[in-house]
Amino acid sequence: MKVHLIAIGGSAMHNMAIAMHKKGFTVTGSDDEILEPSKSRLANYNLLPETIGWDTNKIHKGLDAVILGMHARADNPELLKAQELGVKIYSYPEYIYEQTKDKTRIVVGGSHGKTTITAMILHVLNYHHIDCDYLVGAQLEGFDTMVKLTKESKIAVIEGDEYLSSPIDRRPKFHLYKPNIAILSGIAWDHINVFPTFENYIHQFKIFIDLIEQEGSLVYCALDEEVKKVCETARADIKKFPYAVPEHRIENGTTILNVKPEDVSLAIFGDHNLMNLTGARLVCNQIAVSDEQFYQAIQSFKGAAKRLELVKKNNETAVYKDFAHSPSKLKATTQAVKKQFPNRELIACMELHTFSSLNEDFLNQYKGSMELADQAIVYFNPHTIEHKKLKAITEEQVKKAFGGDNIKVYTNSKALLEDLLKMNFENRNLLMMSSGNFDGIDFKDLGEQVVK
């Protein structure tokens, strides 16, 4: 097979390129910008394009497929030539389906928890040496790539993102995978630039459920009212498995599951993670992994990268970073740290960084999302708003939107860092939440300085 990737430097795209190379395909690619770690990883497999930019000479009738990355444009010259020549063009989710259509496809959907649930399933399968193909949205410990495609695997575990598939395919990615086993973790409005109303957003999940294969399975969070509504009305042939927070206790900062025949100590914590874990267990049950096997493996699961990830700790404080940026994620993550360490104060910082979070029409969705923090800090960069061509917002607007007397707003990253380092963190935890990095804050260095 000869395949060419347009926008090969993307996170999923460069991993797909490596996966297909390992499968024995002849792989080429192009991009107008390739940053680290994509650049080094492509170079390690001799897949890094010799020149940066688009080259129509790479598009020819000898190609079996062209795969189009999301950050290419609809008028990309390589895309136009492929269309002119009649070469088969796929979005990357389309091609994932093409490569896994004869396998049992497990697709993890939901507004939050997707990467963690996918990582949990992969961790358990890997622990028990059960081979599978996969697509996951973060680099996981013990896995070389974020995408694996083989001829031999009978199972494919796919993180089902609801964002758009490609510049010429406006369907959400998770509509293309047609699961045999689906899991839905939660529905909380996100991607306001793509799904302008909550009703429109919910409709995408109804379509996802309708696309489950005949006699398939649906595992879902019964504590999420929106999820419950769309799942309970699913087709009669679909087997349904609801889940909630399992029985557990916290002892000396460790979460322990109350299960038989003996308790299970975990390296992770938080009600949202315990629900994720239960969902992952029910999925694994569908592919003949017993509860006993699941619990044996999950004890060593430390979490996915940037998902409530411990940066540094000592006996008096702990510093965590998390990918949380939407209201539901902020609430769940803040609650998790506060509940795990009830005798410590919590300083929780979040960055308004995404298109939705910086949109004044969406801001009010954040009301009460950080109320459990003893001190809540919200940071945004006015230049980012300008770059995204959004209407300017003020510090007063942000403070009012979040509500509560514990909110402080910053628009200067340096000032925020200086103030954090002036704080006394004795018997206090620090939680940094963003899909970015607060415009250059080094979390590892911050953690070192906070706990020393």
KASULLIN-V152637 format. One record per residue. RES is the residue in three letters. PHI is phi in degrees with one decimal (none if undefined). NEAR is the number of other ideal C-beta (glycine too) atoms within 10 Angstrom. Layout:
RES_PHI_NEAR ; RES_PHI_NEAR
//
This chain:
MET_none_12 ; LYS_-115.8_12 ; VAL_-128.3_21 ; HIS_-126.8_25 ; LEU_-107.5_29 ; ILE_-88.7_27 ; ALA_76.7_28 ; ILE_-68.4_24 ; GLY_-78.8_24 ; GLY_-63.7_21 ; SER_-58.3_18 ; ALA_-72.2_21 ; MET_-65.0_25 ; HIS_-70.3_28 ; ASN_-68.2_22 ; MET_-64.2_28 ; ALA_-58.5_29 ; ILE_-65.0_23 ; ALA_-61.7_23 ; MET_-71.3_22 ; HIS_-59.5_16 ; LYS_-66.0_16 ; LYS_-78.6_15 ; GLY_101.7_10 ; PHE_-76.3_16 ; THR_-89.3_13 ; VAL_-119.1_24 ; THR_-125.8_17 ; GLY_-166.5_24 ; SER_-144.9_25 ; ASP_-165.8_25 ; ASP_-91.3_13 ; GLU_-162.3_11 ; ILE_-131.3_20 ; LEU_-104.5_11 ; GLU_-76.0_8 ; PRO_-86.7_10 ; SER_-55.8_22 ; LYS_-59.0_16 ; SER_-67.8_11 ; ARG_-68.9_18 ; LEU_-64.6_24 ; ALA_-62.0_11 ; ASN_-60.5_10 ; TYR_-108.0_14 ; ASN_57.4_8 ; LEU_-109.2_19 ; LEU_-71.8_20 ; PRO_-56.8_18 ; GLU_-65.6_5 ; THR_-131.4_7 ; ILE_-87.1_14 ; GLY_122.7_10 ; TRP_-94.9_21 ; ASP_-137.5_15 ; THR_-65.6_15 ; ASN_-67.3_7 ; LYS_-79.0_18 ; ILE_-100.7_24 ; HIS_-151.1_13 ; LYS_-70.5_8 ; GLY_-76.4_9 ; LEU_-76.9_19 ; ASP_-81.5_12 ; ALA_-160.9_19 ; VAL_-114.6_23 ; ILE_-110.0_26 ; LEU_-102.7_27 ; GLY_-79.4_24 ; MET_-66.7_20 ; HIS_-89.8_16 ; ALA_-77.6_23 ; ARG_-100.6_13 ; ALA_-65.0_10 ; ASP_-100.7_8 ; ASN_-56.0_20 ; PRO_-61.3_15 ; GLU_-68.5_22 ; LEU_-62.5_24 ; LEU_-61.0_14 ; LYS_-69.1_18 ; ALA_-61.9_24 ; GLN_-65.4_13 ; GLU_-64.4_10 ; LEU_-81.8_12 ; GLY_76.4_8 ; VAL_-71.4_18 ; LYS_-64.3_14 ; ILE_-114.0_20 ; TYR_-122.1_20 ; SER_-78.8_21 ; TYR_-67.8_24 ; PRO_-65.2_26 ; GLU_-60.3_21 ; TYR_-74.6_22 ; ILE_-59.9_26 ; TYR_-63.3_19 ; GLU_-57.0_14 ; GLN_-83.6_23 ; THR_-123.5_23 ; LYS_-66.2_11 ; ASP_-100.4_9 ; LYS_-111.1_17 ; THR_-79.1_18 ; ARG_-96.9_24 ; ILE_-99.2_31 ; VAL_-119.0_29 ; VAL_-100.5_34 ; GLY_-117.9_31 ; GLY_136.3_26 ; SER_-72.3_22 ; HIS_-147.1_24 ; GLY_85.0_27 ; LYS_-60.0_27 ; THR_-63.9_23 ; THR_-65.4_29 ; ILE_-63.0_29 ; THR_-59.4_28 ; ALA_-63.8_28 ; MET_-63.5_28 ; ILE_-61.1_28 ; LEU_-63.9_24 ; HIS_-61.1_22 ; VAL_-66.4_24 ; LEU_-64.3_20 ; ASN_-63.4_16 ; TYR_-58.3_18 ; HIS_-97.1_14 ; HIS_56.7_6 ; ILE_-98.3_17 ; ASP_-73.2_12 ; CYS_-156.8_20 ; ASP_-82.5_23 ; TYR_-161.8_27 ; LEU_-139.2_29 ; VAL_-135.2_26 ; GLY_-87.2_20 ; ALA_-151.3_19 ; GLN_-75.1_16 ; LEU_-104.5_20 ; GLU_-62.2_11 ; GLY_91.0_9 ; PHE_-123.3_16 ; ASP_-69.9_12 ; THR_-133.0_20 ; MET_-90.4_21 ; VAL_-135.2_24 ; LYS_-136.3_23 ; LEU_-132.6_22 ; THR_-134.4_17 ; LYS_-83.5_9 ; GLU_-84.7_6 ; SER_-60.8_17 ; LYS_-99.3_13 ; ILE_-124.8_19 ; ALA_-129.8_26 ; VAL_-108.8_27 ; ILE_-125.8_27 ; GLU_-77.8_27 ; GLY_-98.7_26 ; ASP_-70.4_20 ; GLU_-90.5_21 ; TYR_-75.4_13 ; LEU_-69.7_16 ; SER_-77.5_21 ; SER_-163.8_24 ; PRO_-62.8_19 ; ILE_-114.2_14 ; ASP_-133.7_18 ; ARG_-88.7_9 ; ARG_-76.8_15 ; PRO_-59.9_23 ; LYS_-54.6_27 ; PHE_-72.3_28 ; HIS_-79.0_18 ; LEU_-99.9_22 ; TYR_-92.7_27 ; LYS_46.7_17 ; PRO_-68.7_24 ; ASN_-86.4_20 ; ILE_-129.3_26 ; ALA_-116.4_29 ; ILE_-131.6_29 ; LEU_-126.4_29 ; SER_-89.9_25 ; GLY_176.1_23 ; ILE_-128.5_26 ; ALA_-139.2_20 ; TRP_-47.2_20 ; ASP_-147.3_24 ; HIS_57.4_19 ; ILE_-60.3_18 ; ASN_-72.5_13 ; VAL_-107.6_16 ; PHE_-115.6_19 ; PRO_-67.0_11 ; THR_-128.8_10 ; PHE_-63.1_14 ; GLU_-61.9_9 ; ASN_-63.9_11 ; TYR_-65.1_21 ; ILE_-58.9_16 ; HIS_-59.3_13 ; GLN_-63.0_19 ; PHE_-75.8_24 ; LYS_-63.7_14 ; ILE_-63.0_13 ; PHE_-55.0_24 ; ILE_-65.9_21 ; ASP_-62.3_12 ; LEU_-88.3_16 ; ILE_-63.1_23 ; GLU_-61.8_15 ; GLN_-54.4_8 ; GLU_63.6_10 ; GLY_-78.0_22 ; SER_-119.3_21 ; LEU_-132.1_23 ; VAL_-99.7_27 ; TYR_-149.0_27 ; CYS_-79.5_27 ; ALA_-77.4_15 ; LEU_-84.9_14 ; ASP_-94.8_22 ; GLU_-60.5_9 ; GLU_-67.3_18 ; VAL_-62.5_24 ; LYS_-57.1_16 ; LYS_-60.9_13 ; VAL_-73.1_22 ; CYS_-82.2_24 ; GLU_-69.6_12 ; THR_-98.6_9 ; ALA_-68.5_19 ; ARG_-50.6_13 ; ALA_-66.0_5 ; ASP_-77.4_10 ; ILE_-83.5_17 ; LYS_-78.1_13 ; LYS_-111.9_14 ; PHE_-133.7_19 ; PRO_-76.3_17 ; TYR_-142.7_22 ; ALA_-145.2_13 ; VAL_-76.9_15 ; PRO_-75.0_15 ; GLU_-65.5_9 ; HIS_-159.3_17 ; ARG_-144.4_10 ; ILE_-117.0_13 ; GLU_-128.7_9 ; ASN_51.5_5 ; GLY_78.6_12 ; THR_-117.5_12 ; THR_-89.4_22 ; ILE_-124.2_15 ; LEU_-79.9_19 ; ASN_-88.6_10 ; VAL_-126.3_16 ; LYS_-101.5_7 ; PRO_-79.6_6 ; GLU_-146.8_7 ; ASP_-59.9_13 ; VAL_-121.7_17 ; SER_-83.8_10 ; LEU_-116.0_20 ; ALA_-91.4_13 ; ILE_-108.7_22 ; PHE_-156.6_20 ; GLY_102.9_24 ; ASP_-56.6_17 ; HIS_-63.9_26 ; ASN_-71.9_24 ; LEU_-68.9_21 ; MET_-67.1_23 ; ASN_-55.9_31 ; LEU_-62.1_26 ; THR_-65.7_22 ; GLY_-61.3_27 ; ALA_-61.9_30 ; ARG_-62.6_24 ; LEU_-65.5_19 ; VAL_-64.2_27 ; CYS_-61.4_25 ; ASN_-57.9_17 ; GLN_-70.1_17 ; ILE_-116.1_19 ; ALA_68.6_8 ; VAL_-97.9_20 ; SER_-74.9_12 ; ASP_-58.5_13 ; GLU_-60.3_11 ; GLN_-65.0_17 ; PHE_-61.1_24 ; TYR_-65.2_19 ; GLN_-58.5_14 ; ALA_-81.1_18 ; ILE_-71.3_21 ; GLN_-59.2_13 ; SER_-94.5_12 ; PHE_-77.4_21 ; LYS_-101.0_13 ; GLY_105.9_25 ; ALA_-82.9_27 ; ALA_-56.5_15 ; LYS_67.3_19 ; ARG_-107.8_24 ; LEU_47.3_24 ; GLU_-87.8_16 ; LEU_-71.5_13 ; VAL_-90.2_19 ; LYS_-165.9_19 ; LYS_-150.3_15 ; ASN_-137.0_11 ; ASN_-74.9_7 ; GLU_-117.7_12 ; THR_-151.3_21 ; ALA_-139.2_23 ; VAL_-114.7_24 ; TYR_-120.6_25 ; LYS_-123.2_24 ; ASP_-147.9_25 ; PHE_-74.8_22 ; ALA_-53.7_28 ; HIS_-145.8_19 ; SER_-85.9_23 ; PRO_-54.8_23 ; SER_-64.4_20 ; LYS_-69.6_24 ; LEU_-59.5_26 ; LYS_-63.2_19 ; ALA_-64.9_23 ; THR_-71.3_26 ; THR_-61.7_24 ; GLN_-61.9_19 ; ALA_-61.4_24 ; VAL_-68.2_22 ; LYS_-65.1_19 ; LYS_-70.6_14 ; GLN_-70.6_20 ; PHE_-127.8_18 ; PRO_-65.4_8 ; ASN_-95.2_6 ; ARG_-113.5_19 ; GLU_-71.1_17 ; LEU_-123.0_23 ; ILE_-99.1_22 ; ALA_-111.6_27 ; CYS_-118.2_23 ; MET_-132.6_28 ; GLU_-112.1_27 ; LEU_-76.4_24 ; HIS_-133.5_21 ; THR_-83.4_20 ; PHE_-56.9_17 ; SER_-62.7_21 ; SER_-65.8_24 ; LEU_-93.1_23 ; ASN_-88.6_18 ; GLU_-61.1_15 ; ASP_-72.3_11 ; PHE_-99.0_20 ; LEU_-51.8_19 ; ASN_-64.6_13 ; GLN_-65.1_19 ; TYR_-83.8_21 ; LYS_-55.3_14 ; GLY_76.8_12 ; SER_-71.7_27 ; MET_-124.7_28 ; GLU_-68.6_16 ; LEU_-80.5_19 ; ALA_-74.5_24 ; ASP_-71.5_13 ; GLN_-132.1_16 ; ALA_-115.2_26 ; ILE_-120.4_24 ; VAL_-118.3_26 ; TYR_-118.5_25 ; PHE_-147.4_22 ; ASN_-108.3_19 ; PRO_-55.4_14 ; HIS_-67.6_10 ; THR_-65.1_17 ; ILE_-62.5_19 ; GLU_-62.8_10 ; HIS_-63.2_10 ; LYS_-83.4_13 ; LYS_57.9_7 ; LEU_-103.1_15 ; LYS_-68.4_9 ; ALA_-61.8_10 ; ILE_-120.9_18 ; THR_-111.2_12 ; GLU_-61.4_15 ; GLU_-65.1_9 ; GLN_-58.9_14 ; VAL_-64.8_22 ; LYS_-61.4_16 ; LYS_-65.9_14 ; ALA_-63.6_20 ; PHE_-73.3_23 ; GLY_74.1_16 ; GLY_90.2_14 ; ASP_-89.5_7 ; ASN_-95.6_17 ; ILE_-94.3_20 ; LYS_-127.8_14 ; VAL_-114.4_20 ; TYR_-122.8_21 ; THR_-123.2_17 ; ASN_-125.7_13 ; SER_-63.4_17 ; LYS_-64.8_12 ; ALA_-64.0_11 ; LEU_-61.1_21 ; LEU_-61.5_20 ; GLU_-60.3_10 ; ASP_-68.9_13 ; LEU_-62.3_20 ; LEU_-73.6_11 ; LYS_-82.3_7 ; MET_-72.9_13 ; ASN_-90.3_7 ; PHE_-99.1_21 ; GLU_-65.8_9 ; ASN_58.6_12 ; ARG_-137.3_18 ; ASN_-112.9_23 ; LEU_-120.2_27 ; LEU_-123.5_27 ; MET_-108.6_26 ; MET_-122.9_25 ; SER_-173.3_23 ; SER_-88.9_15 ; GLY_-116.4_16 ; ASN_-142.2_14 ; PHE_54.6_25 ; ASP_55.2_18 ; GLY_106.8_9 ; ILE_-70.1_20 ; ASP_-87.4_12 ; PHE_-63.0_19 ; LYS_-64.9_11 ; ASP_-65.9_12 ; LEU_-60.5_20 ; GLY_-59.5_21 ; GLU_-58.7_13 ; GLN_-72.1_15 ; VAL_-68.3_22 ; VAL_-91.0_17 ; LYS_-73.2_8
//
